[in-house]
Amino acid sequence: MKKKTSISQLMEILLISTRLGFTSFGGPVAHLGYFHEEYVRRRKWLNEKDYADLVALCQFLPGPASSQVGIGIGVMRAGVIGGILAFIGFTLPSVLALMIFALALQGMDMESAGWIHGLKLVAVAVVAHAIAGMAGKLAPDLTRKAIVLAALTSTLLWQSSLSQVLVIVISGIAGYLVYKQTNSTERSTLSFPLSRKFGAICLGLFFGLLFALPLLREMVSWNWLAMTDSFYRAGSLVFGGGHVVLPLLEREFVPGGWLSAEQFLAGYGAAQAVPGPLFTFSAYIGAVISGWKGGLIATFAIFLPAFLLILGTLPFWNTLRRNPHVQGALMGVNAAVVGILIAAFYDPIWTSSVLKPADFAFAAILFSMLAYWKLPPWVVVLTGAAGGFIFPFLPI
């Protein structure tokens, strides 16, 4: 008999996810590193295999992968309510920050601020730590190391949203062919309290809204509905994370006169300065268009597809992944995820952050704080921000 979820469990999920929402800088790949450190290494809510499988599933789905991983972990701990609280905690800080930027701080030159550069170096340390931890577990043999290398080179040399999906699919096929008779030695303890009927309803709602909203938009001339349709489609059809959704949102809202190109670029700069998922850039656009109400509606609309997809697929995925053939495919996919993480570590994280020897030295210090001294991530984040602010004044 399953234990009922307690109020203390729900509060724990909300508090931990909120802290991550305030400190998780660096984009979706870095977020997965923060999640790995908090949920796998420190709290042991799930093991390496469960976490890697959840990441693999979310890489398959359109939308913000890191947010979907966080939702999945919340669901694992406390059902749908836990998933909602995990999402709110991780997302709300950046939503509020970007709405404030939209209403009061438009036009500020945030991109050149030194403390932002320090936070980029924090992302270098966090992602390097995540890769070091995941590579040893997920690519221990030569075959999976070869998959890592193939995924790494393919993702770097063919940079598009489609390339990542194809790399994962091909790696899954390779894993199926090589490891289909292999049984995992690491037992899965992951349990999602969701029924298949509930999952089917969520998937039906996802596809129903995807087709119904554009039709309603043509039939009813209502700005709120048009804005909801644009954000919902953006959240439904984008693979590859927040950086991919930004140009799509630009095409949706700038040519139509919803906001100017200057307003869009100002918001883009602000989005780089806040923690949490880049999909919260929608809150900025919504707030520019229709104030705080527009910001909330835009956030709801762009994240709703991610919510419906992860809740809809988890009940079926949890059963499928116990199949030896599926386990073999997941072994290939998990190795590919490591390669994709390494590719993202190089570009854009390394190339946009490590610009001189002092940057590399500071990133090495931050990595050591996280990997060897075992300091909490928020301490590393504050150290990175402070160092980024001070370094421009030092003769180095």
Disulfide bonds with the S-S distance in Angstrom:
none
